[in-house]
């Protein structure tokens, strides 16, 4: 009887796995497949002529060059900043480490368009902050951030948190005993760091570098707000300009451009996996004591230096953003006579697009988090129990929608949903196409933490519940859900905070009535309403920081692993 129950349970699990897998494949891989079909066909027939025409254009090659330069050098800057903070925070006896980590996470959670907007407010002849301090450049002086160098600097600052988090996780797994053994063997100072610490952290460093490059390559907000005014076009902004100017008539052409961005992104991921696979050093056992190298007399200067960097990359641009939001017009110096909340009142209480954008962004972020949690929990568990060919194929391709830049995914979703199969209906121009794009975009961000946690569970617990007659639903509810809840909650928090401020995907998918917060800020700044854009951006920054602070304060009540930026 017990065997028959197990066989029946296995069949029901297999049917459920197939059903959820089909849904997951339609959400994540079908758009990418549709993009490739469009890129390799011309008027319905297989052809490479369109691809050749698009790739041979000078505008395409120029945009590709600009993308590689800005993403590559931006990644180098992220690597320098993120690695320096990670090594010092993870390996030394610095004080207030939790506060430093929290501050370093904020730039990652702030949308790139707000990062670009805030930095333009502290530089250039019209800077309210510089005018207030009396040190603004003369009128007519160029805005230095409207350049390739400006894009590189802000991409480096925006994505340094990725390097920091991935490298810090690897560094914290190095036991104190490893370094002590090296010192006993005669290694000292930088030799210990170079010959012991660095080899053990290279996989984390390579992973963080690859993810940072791919993220910088697909960044739309910073190249759009800084590059378009300067005529410096990258691949994401080229796609945006073509689609915004000519609509869906150029879908075939922009699909080729999207494939080009995706190809470069995939090469970055493959290189990361290649170097990681060649890494032969492994740690055995758990970490008994993390490294805590004493800095001695250098501790205070190092702490002052780190907090000075935080001041420059976080506090200073936010101060410029706040100052701009409090003046009647961009370029007016802030004083007791000019301070006003008119921009805040207008954008928060009188502009209907703002209230719609708040509702849309919040609904999309919450909805995506909940749906992905409901889908990913049973899927990860069933894939771990039943390793079918289809599940293994899906597992190997799942990261593709997340690795591809948001602009690429947007084009893929338009191609897939502009005309629903067997009907004349379309989801293009509705809120649902943005929602489905979010599900595809953030599926891996939810699935991977849950999958990692379920791999550590003892299968005997499920088998025991099954042997006493527990149904599939009850086992999922009473056994699997409680044990994987911390990882699922961590994924949900990350998905919500990222989706709430998202612009890269929604920039090509929104229409009147479906604006997101990122789109409204971009449009306000693009139309010259800089004070209103700054007020809305500052509101979003305050909301994000309040959410992060609330999560941080409640973190002691959560199981370990729920808060993404904590160990």
Secondary structure, DSSP 8 states (H G I E B T S, - for coil): -HHHHHHHHHHHHHHHHHHHHHHHHHHHTHHHHHHHHHHTEETTEE-SHHHHHHHTSHHHHHHHHHHHHHHHHHHHHHHHHHHHHHHHHHHB--S-HHHHHHHHHHHHHS-HHHHHHHHHTTSSTT-HHHHHHT----TT---TTSSHHHHHHHHHHHHHHHHHHHHHHHHTTSBHHHHHHHHHTT--THHHIIIIIHHHHHHHHHHHHHHHHHHHHT--HHHHHHHTTTT---HHHHHHHHHHHHGGGGHHHHHHHHHHHHHHHHHHHHHHHHHHHT------S--SSB--B--TTHHHHHHHHHHHHHIIIIIIHHHHHHHHHTSSSTT----TTT---HHHHIIIII-HHHHHHHHHHHHHHHHHHHHHHHHHHHHHHHHHH---HHHHHHHHHTTHHHHS-HHHHHHHHHHHHSS-TTSS---TTSHHHHHHHHHHHHHHHHHHHHHHHHHTS-HHHHHHHHHTT--HHHHIIIIIHHHHHHHHHHHHHHHHHHHHT--TTGGGT--TT---HHHHHHHHHHTT-HHHHHHHHHHHHHHHHHHHHHHHHHGGGS-TT-STT--
